[in-house]
């Protein structure tokens, strides 16, 4: 199948600037990985470089190595050949956060089905290391599904993050071939619902569009997520990392993304929805929203307005 031509609205800011270079140097010096690099995120330049009046920039640290035990067909992270955990990584991440000067940190990881606890304790140690250095730093964790083991989700919750995210990725019908067969729609919903029921902070998820989903399926997915009490949702365009990954079914127009944002917030009552072709699960505008409602105590409406303004100015 020939690759569809990208439309003009799919533009990203190329990585550049002193800030970007400093963050990259810090990560290399400490042998740390980011999902920004491993997954070829199109927003890396924007997030790492920061923006005028928008703080020091953000980076999403990827824990437990650069190779994943699963093989999702949308993801550019390498699969297999799992290595030993680095026992120094939690402290190295905390030190890097302090050196870079972040006040909002996103932690994610590869899947580690090869480990008895699937990496939950390592995740928890990293959260604790950051909070021990500075309790005021807000920590968002984008966690795996832990194969539906909710005790492992509880271990993450006990470490004290401020936001728990887990991505459902796509609609129910397309879970395979989009995701690894060990993942699943109901399994992801159970993780999100459990987090919402037992966690005092905010819950968050992400959905990719352009994989062949129908509008009624997107609406049903958003409804299911809201029924599970998820607070924040992001919707973005799937972009094919290479020819060996899933083809893009269609490029969704920005106006359609705006329609889904209005549906999510005004009709389904999500606290916040970041929706646009270049939006990703760890997206600066979404982080600014959470920062505003948690740290600054702004109203949801005021926080939405601030985050949207930051997104539009990027």
TORKOL-4160 file (C-alpha; in steps of 0.2 Angstrom, whole numbers, padded with zeros to 4 digits, m for minus):
314
<pt num="1" X="0000" Y="0000" Z="0000"/>
<pt num="2" X="0007" Y="0017" Z="m0004"/>
<pt num="3" X="0009" Y="0030" Z="0010"/>
<pt num="4" X="m0004" Y="0043" Z="0010"/>
<pt num="5" X="0003" Y="0061" Z="0008"/>
<pt num="6" X="0004" Y="0071" Z="0024"/>
<pt num="7" X="m0007" Y="0087" Z="0024"/>
<pt num="8" X="0000" Y="0104" Z="0027"/>
<pt num="9" X="m0007" Y="0105" Z="0045"/>
<pt num="10" X="0005" Y="0092" Z="0051"/>
<pt num="11" X="0019" Y="0102" Z="0055"/>
<pt num="12" X="0031" Y="0101" Z="0070"/>
<pt num="13" X="0044" Y="0112" Z="0077"/>
<pt num="14" X="0062" Y="0105" Z="0074"/>
<pt num="15" X="0073" Y="0102" Z="0089"/>
<pt num="16" X="0084" Y="0117" Z="0093"/>
<pt num="17" X="0090" Y="0130" Z="0105"/>
<pt num="18" X="0102" Y="0130" Z="0120"/>
<pt num="19" X="0089" Y="0123" Z="0132"/>
<pt num="20" X="0086" Y="0108" Z="0120"/>
<pt num="21" X="0105" Y="0105" Z="0120"/>
<pt num="22" X="0107" Y="0106" Z="0138"/>
<pt num="23" X="0093" Y="0093" Z="0142"/>
<pt num="24" X="0100" Y="0081" Z="0129"/>
<pt num="25" X="0117" Y="0082" Z="0137"/>
<pt num="26" X="0110" Y="0079" Z="0154"/>
<pt num="27" X="0101" Y="0064" Z="0148"/>
<pt num="28" X="0116" Y="0057" Z="0140"/>
<pt num="29" X="0128" Y="0060" Z="0154"/>
<pt num="30" X="0117" Y="0050" Z="0166"/>
<pt num="31" X="0113" Y="0037" Z="0153"/>
<pt num="32" X="0094" Y="0040" Z="0154"/>
<pt num="33" X="0081" Y="0038" Z="0140"/>
<pt num="34" X="0066" Y="0048" Z="0135"/>
<pt num="35" X="0050" Y="0042" Z="0126"/>
<pt num="36" X="0052" Y="0059" Z="0116"/>
<pt num="37" X="0067" Y="0051" Z="0107"/>
<pt num="38" X="0063" Y="0033" Z="0107"/>
<pt num="39" X="0046" Y="0035" Z="0100"/>
<pt num="40" X="0051" Y="0050" Z="0088"/>
<pt num="41" X="0038" Y="0061" Z="0096"/>
<pt num="42" X="0035" Y="0076" Z="0084"/>
<pt num="43" X="0033" Y="0088" Z="0099"/>
<pt num="44" X="0051" Y="0085" Z="0106"/>
<pt num="45" X="0057" Y="0102" Z="0100"/>
<pt num="46" X="0043" Y="0111" Z="0107"/>
<pt num="47" X="0043" Y="0102" Z="0124"/>
<pt num="48" X="0061" Y="0102" Z="0127"/>
<pt num="49" X="0065" Y="0119" Z="0121"/>
<pt num="50" X="0050" Y="0127" Z="0131"/>
<pt num="51" X="0042" Y="0143" Z="0125"/>
<pt num="52" X="0041" Y="0161" Z="0130"/>
<pt num="53" X="0033" Y="0163" Z="0146"/>
<pt num="54" X="0029" Y="0144" Z="0147"/>
<pt num="55" X="0042" Y="0138" Z="0159"/>
<pt num="56" X="0057" Y="0128" Z="0158"/>
<pt num="57" X="0052" Y="0114" Z="0146"/>
<pt num="58" X="0047" Y="0096" Z="0149"/>
<pt num="59" X="0053" Y="0079" Z="0145"/>
<pt num="60" X="0046" Y="0062" Z="0148"/>
<pt num="61" X="0058" Y="0050" Z="0155"/>
<pt num="62" X="0057" Y="0032" Z="0150"/>
<pt num="63" X="0061" Y="0020" Z="0164"/>
<pt num="64" X="0068" Y="0002" Z="0163"/>
<pt num="65" X="0078" Y="0003" Z="0147"/>
<pt num="66" X="0075" Y="0007" Z="0129"/>
<pt num="67" X="0068" Y="m0010" Z="0124"/>
<pt num="68" X="0050" Y="m0016" Z="0127"/>
<pt num="69" X="0044" Y="m0034" Z="0130"/>
<pt num="70" X="0029" Y="m0031" Z="0119"/>
<pt num="71" X="0027" Y="m0027" Z="0100"/>
<pt num="72" X="0013" Y="m0014" Z="0097"/>
<pt num="73" X="0012" Y="m0011" Z="0079"/>
<pt num="74" X="0010" Y="0008" Z="0081"/>
<pt num="75" X="0026" Y="0011" Z="0092"/>
<pt num="76" X="0044" Y="0014" Z="0087"/>
<pt num="77" X="0052" Y="0008" Z="0103"/>
<pt num="78" X="0062" Y="m0008" Z="0100"/>
<pt num="79" X="0056" Y="m0025" Z="0105"/>
<pt num="80" X="0064" Y="m0039" Z="0114"/>
<pt num="81" X="0082" Y="m0042" Z="0121"/>
<pt num="82" X="0077" Y="m0036" Z="0138"/>
<pt num="83" X="0091" Y="m0031" Z="0150"/>
<pt num="84" X="0094" Y="m0030" Z="0168"/>
<pt num="85" X="0086" Y="m0015" Z="0178"/>
<pt num="86" X="0098" Y="m0001" Z="0182"/>
<pt num="87" X="0097" Y="0001" Z="0201"/>
<pt num="88" X="0104" Y="0018" Z="0200"/>
<pt num="89" X="0091" Y="0024" Z="0188"/>
<pt num="90" X="0078" Y="0031" Z="0201"/>
<pt num="91" X="0091" Y="0042" Z="0209"/>
<pt num="92" X="0099" Y="0047" Z="0192"/>
<pt num="93" X="0082" Y="0052" Z="0186"/>
<pt num="94" X="0079" Y="0063" Z="0201"/>
<pt num="95" X="0096" Y="0071" Z="0200"/>
<pt num="96" X="0092" Y="0075" Z="0181"/>
<pt num="97" X="0076" Y="0083" Z="0186"/>
<pt num="98" X="0084" Y="0094" Z="0198"/>
<pt num="99" X="0098" Y="0098" Z="0186"/>
<pt num="100" X="0087" Y="0102" Z="0172"/>
<pt num="101" X="0075" Y="0112" Z="0184"/>
<pt num="102" X="0059" Y="0104" Z="0180"/>
<pt num="103" X="0044" Y="0107" Z="0192"/>
<pt num="104" X="0032" Y="0095" Z="0182"/>
<pt num="105" X="0039" Y="0078" Z="0178"/>
<pt num="106" X="0032" Y="0064" Z="0167"/>
<pt num="107" X="0038" Y="0046" Z="0170"/>
<pt num="108" X="0034" Y="0032" Z="0158"/>
<pt num="109" X="0042" Y="0015" Z="0154"/>
<pt num="110" X="0043" Y="0001" Z="0142"/>
<pt num="111" X="0033" Y="m0015" Z="0146"/>
<pt num="112" X="0043" Y="m0027" Z="0157"/>
<pt num="113" X="0033" Y="m0043" Z="0156"/>
<pt num="114" X="0049" Y="m0052" Z="0159"/>
<pt num="115" X="0050" Y="m0046" Z="0178"/>
<pt num="116" X="0040" Y="m0053" Z="0192"/>
<pt num="117" X="0032" Y="m0037" Z="0197"/>
<pt num="118" X="0033" Y="m0030" Z="0179"/>
<pt num="119" X="0043" Y="m0015" Z="0185"/>
<pt num="120" X="0031" Y="m0008" Z="0197"/>
<pt num="121" X="0043" Y="m0007" Z="0212"/>
<pt num="122" X="0056" Y="0002" Z="0200"/>
<pt num="123" X="0043" Y="0014" Z="0195"/>
<pt num="124" X="0038" Y="0018" Z="0213"/>
<pt num="125" X="0056" Y="0020" Z="0218"/>
<pt num="126" X="0058" Y="0033" Z="0205"/>
<pt num="127" X="0043" Y="0043" Z="0210"/>
<pt num="128" X="0049" Y="0042" Z="0228"/>
<pt num="129" X="0067" Y="0048" Z="0224"/>
<pt num="130" X="0060" Y="0064" Z="0215"/>
<pt num="131" X="0048" Y="0068" Z="0229"/>
<pt num="132" X="0062" Y="0066" Z="0242"/>
<pt num="133" X="0072" Y="0079" Z="0233"/>
<pt num="134" X="0058" Y="0091" Z="0231"/>
<pt num="135" X="0040" Y="0087" Z="0237"/>
<pt num="136" X="0033" Y="0101" Z="0227"/>
<pt num="137" X="0038" Y="0094" Z="0210"/>
<pt num="138" X="0022" Y="0087" Z="0202"/>
<pt num="139" X="0025" Y="0069" Z="0195"/>
<pt num="140" X="0014" Y="0062" Z="0182"/>
<pt num="141" X="0016" Y="0043" Z="0178"/>
<pt num="142" X="0011" Y="0035" Z="0162"/>
<pt num="143" X="0010" Y="0017" Z="0167"/>
<pt num="144" X="0009" Y="0000" Z="0158"/>
<pt num="145" X="m0007" Y="m0011" Z="0161"/>
<pt num="146" X="0003" Y="m0023" Z="0172"/>
<pt num="147" X="m0007" Y="m0037" Z="0163"/>
<pt num="148" X="m0022" Y="m0031" Z="0174"/>
<pt num="149" X="m0014" Y="m0034" Z="0191"/>
<pt num="150" X="m0022" Y="m0020" Z="0201"/>
<pt num="151" X="m0010" Y="m0024" Z="0216"/>
<pt num="152" X="0004" Y="m0017" Z="0206"/>
<pt num="153" X="m0006" Y="m0002" Z="0201"/>
<pt num="154" X="m0009" Y="0001" Z="0220"/>
<pt num="155" X="0010" Y="0000" Z="0222"/>
<pt num="156" X="0012" Y="0015" Z="0210"/>
<pt num="157" X="m0002" Y="0024" Z="0219"/>
<pt num="158" X="0006" Y="0022" Z="0236"/>
<pt num="159" X="0022" Y="0030" Z="0230"/>
<pt num="160" X="0013" Y="0047" Z="0229"/>
<pt num="161" X="0012" Y="0053" Z="0211"/>
<pt num="162" X="0000" Y="0068" Z="0206"/>
<pt num="163" X="m0007" Y="0061" Z="0190"/>
<pt num="164" X="m0009" Y="0043" Z="0184"/>
<pt num="165" X="m0010" Y="0040" Z="0166"/>
<pt num="166" X="m0013" Y="0024" Z="0156"/>
<pt num="167" X="m0016" Y="0024" Z="0137"/>
<pt num="168" X="m0031" Y="0015" Z="0130"/>
<pt num="169" X="m0023" Y="0020" Z="0113"/>
<pt num="170" X="m0038" Y="0016" Z="0101"/>
<pt num="171" X="m0056" Y="0010" Z="0100"/>
<pt num="172" X="m0061" Y="m0008" Z="0105"/>
<pt num="173" X="m0062" Y="m0015" Z="0088"/>
<pt num="174" X="m0044" Y="m0010" Z="0083"/>
<pt num="175" X="m0035" Y="m0015" Z="0099"/>
<pt num="176" X="m0027" Y="m0029" Z="0088"/>
<pt num="177" X="m0018" Y="m0026" Z="0077"/>
<pt num="178" X="m0014" Y="m0009" Z="0084"/>
<pt num="179" X="m0008" Y="m0016" Z="0101"/>
<pt num="180" X="0001" Y="m0031" Z="0107"/>
<pt num="181" X="m0011" Y="m0046" Z="0110"/>
<pt num="182" X="m0006" Y="m0045" Z="0129"/>
<pt num="183" X="m0015" Y="m0028" Z="0130"/>
<pt num="184" X="m0033" Y="m0025" Z="0128"/>
<pt num="185" X="m0048" Y="m0013" Z="0129"/>
<pt num="186" X="m0056" Y="m0020" Z="0145"/>
<pt num="187" X="m0040" Y="m0023" Z="0153"/>
<pt num="188" X="m0035" Y="m0005" Z="0151"/>
<pt num="189" X="m0052" Y="0001" Z="0157"/>
<pt num="190" X="m0050" Y="m0009" Z="0172"/>
<pt num="191" X="m0033" Y="m0001" Z="0176"/>
<pt num="192" X="m0040" Y="0017" Z="0174"/>
<pt num="193" X="m0056" Y="0013" Z="0183"/>
<pt num="194" X="m0046" Y="0006" Z="0198"/>
<pt num="195" X="m0035" Y="0021" Z="0198"/>
<pt num="196" X="m0049" Y="0033" Z="0198"/>
<pt num="197" X="m0058" Y="0024" Z="0212"/>
<pt num="198" X="m0043" Y="0023" Z="0224"/>
<pt num="199" X="m0032" Y="0037" Z="0219"/>
<pt num="200" X="m0034" Y="0055" Z="0226"/>
<pt num="201" X="m0025" Y="0064" Z="0211"/>
<pt num="202" X="m0030" Y="0065" Z="0192"/>
<pt num="203" X="m0032" Y="0051" Z="0180"/>
<pt num="204" X="m0028" Y="0053" Z="0161"/>
<pt num="205" X="m0028" Y="0043" Z="0145"/>
<pt num="206" X="m0024" Y="0045" Z="0126"/>
<pt num="207" X="m0033" Y="0040" Z="0110"/>
<pt num="208" X="m0025" Y="0040" Z="0093"/>
<pt num="209" X="m0036" Y="0044" Z="0078"/>
<pt num="210" X="m0032" Y="0040" Z="0059"/>
<pt num="211" X="m0031" Y="0021" Z="0062"/>
<pt num="212" X="m0048" Y="0017" Z="0053"/>
<pt num="213" X="m0060" Y="0020" Z="0068"/>
<pt num="214" X="m0077" Y="0026" Z="0065"/>
<pt num="215" X="m0085" Y="0041" Z="0074"/>
<pt num="216" X="m0097" Y="0031" Z="0084"/>
<pt num="217" X="m0083" Y="0021" Z="0090"/>
<pt num="218" X="m0073" Y="0036" Z="0096"/>
<pt num="219" X="m0089" Y="0042" Z="0105"/>
<pt num="220" X="m0091" Y="0025" Z="0113"/>
<pt num="221" X="m0073" Y="0025" Z="0119"/>
<pt num="222" X="m0074" Y="0043" Z="0126"/>
<pt num="223" X="m0090" Y="0038" Z="0135"/>
<pt num="224" X="m0082" Y="0022" Z="0142"/>
<pt num="225" X="m0068" Y="0032" Z="0148"/>
<pt num="226" X="m0079" Y="0045" Z="0156"/>
<pt num="227" X="m0089" Y="0031" Z="0164"/>
<pt num="228" X="m0073" Y="0025" Z="0172"/>
<pt num="229" X="m0071" Y="0042" Z="0179"/>
<pt num="230" X="m0055" Y="0047" Z="0169"/>
<pt num="231" X="m0052" Y="0066" Z="0171"/>
<pt num="232" X="m0041" Y="0070" Z="0156"/>
<pt num="233" X="m0040" Y="0064" Z="0139"/>
<pt num="234" X="m0029" Y="0068" Z="0124"/>
<pt num="235" X="m0033" Y="0064" Z="0106"/>
<pt num="236" X="m0020" Y="0065" Z="0092"/>
<pt num="237" X="m0016" Y="0059" Z="0075"/>
<pt num="238" X="m0007" Y="0042" Z="0072"/>
<pt num="239" X="0009" Y="0045" Z="0062"/>
<pt num="240" X="0017" Y="0029" Z="0054"/>
<pt num="241" X="0035" Y="0028" Z="0062"/>
<pt num="242" X="0041" Y="0017" Z="0047"/>
<pt num="243" X="0035" Y="0007" Z="0033"/>
<pt num="244" X="0035" Y="m0008" Z="0044"/>
<pt num="245" X="0022" Y="m0001" Z="0056"/>
<pt num="246" X="0003" Y="0001" Z="0053"/>
<pt num="247" X="m0002" Y="0012" Z="0039"/>
<pt num="248" X="m0011" Y="0028" Z="0042"/>
<pt num="249" X="m0029" Y="0025" Z="0037"/>
<pt num="250" X="m0033" Y="0044" Z="0036"/>
<pt num="251" X="m0027" Y="0061" Z="0042"/>
<pt num="252" X="m0040" Y="0069" Z="0053"/>
<pt num="253" X="m0043" Y="0087" Z="0050"/>
<pt num="254" X="m0040" Y="0099" Z="0064"/>
<pt num="255" X="m0059" Y="0104" Z="0064"/>
<pt num="256" X="m0063" Y="0086" Z="0068"/>
<pt num="257" X="m0051" Y="0086" Z="0082"/>
<pt num="258" X="m0059" Y="0102" Z="0089"/>
<pt num="259" X="m0076" Y="0094" Z="0087"/>
<pt num="260" X="m0070" Y="0080" Z="0098"/>
<pt num="261" X="m0063" Y="0092" Z="0111"/>
<pt num="262" X="m0080" Y="0100" Z="0113"/>
<pt num="263" X="m0089" Y="0083" Z="0114"/>
<pt num="264" X="m0076" Y="0078" Z="0128"/>
<pt num="265" X="m0078" Y="0093" Z="0138"/>
<pt num="266" X="m0095" Y="0100" Z="0135"/>
<pt num="267" X="m0105" Y="0084" Z="0133"/>
<pt num="268" X="m0096" Y="0071" Z="0142"/>
<pt num="269" X="m0088" Y="0082" Z="0156"/>
<pt num="270" X="m0070" Y="0078" Z="0155"/>
<pt num="271" X="m0060" Y="0090" Z="0166"/>
<pt num="272" X="m0049" Y="0094" Z="0151"/>
<pt num="273" X="m0046" Y="0087" Z="0133"/>
<pt num="274" X="m0031" Y="0091" Z="0123"/>
<pt num="275" X="m0036" Y="0087" Z="0105"/>
<pt num="276" X="m0026" Y="0090" Z="0089"/>
<pt num="277" X="m0016" Y="0082" Z="0075"/>
<pt num="278" X="0000" Y="0084" Z="0084"/>
<pt num="279" X="m0006" Y="0081" Z="0102"/>
<pt num="280" X="0002" Y="0066" Z="0111"/>
<pt num="281" X="m0001" Y="0058" Z="0128"/>
<pt num="282" X="0013" Y="0067" Z="0136"/>
<pt num="283" X="0008" Y="0084" Z="0130"/>
<pt num="284" X="0013" Y="0101" Z="0137"/>
<pt num="285" X="m0004" Y="0109" Z="0137"/>
<pt num="286" X="m0011" Y="0095" Z="0146"/>
<pt num="287" X="0003" Y="0096" Z="0159"/>
<pt num="288" X="0000" Y="0115" Z="0161"/>
<pt num="289" X="m0019" Y="0111" Z="0164"/>
<pt num="290" X="m0015" Y="0099" Z="0179"/>
<pt num="291" X="m0001" Y="0111" Z="0185"/>
<pt num="292" X="m0014" Y="0125" Z="0186"/>
<pt num="293" X="m0027" Y="0116" Z="0195"/>
<pt num="294" X="m0016" Y="0107" Z="0207"/>
<pt num="295" X="m0002" Y="0119" Z="0211"/>
<pt num="296" X="m0010" Y="0136" Z="0207"/>
<pt num="297" X="m0028" Y="0131" Z="0213"/>
<pt num="298" X="m0036" Y="0139" Z="0197"/>
<pt num="299" X="m0054" Y="0134" Z="0192"/>
<pt num="300" X="m0055" Y="0121" Z="0179"/>
<pt num="301" X="m0062" Y="0134" Z="0166"/>
<pt num="302" X="m0047" Y="0145" Z="0170"/>
<pt num="303" X="m0035" Y="0131" Z="0169"/>
<pt num="304" X="m0042" Y="0125" Z="0152"/>
<pt num="305" X="m0041" Y="0142" Z="0145"/>
<pt num="306" X="m0022" Y="0144" Z="0150"/>
<pt num="307" X="m0018" Y="0127" Z="0143"/>
<pt num="308" X="m0027" Y="0130" Z="0127"/>
<pt num="309" X="m0018" Y="0147" Z="0124"/>
<pt num="310" X="m0001" Y="0138" Z="0127"/>
<pt num="311" X="m0006" Y="0125" Z="0114"/>
<pt num="312" X="m0012" Y="0137" Z="0101"/>
<pt num="313" X="0004" Y="0148" Z="0103"/>
<pt num="314" X="0016" Y="0133" Z="0100"/>
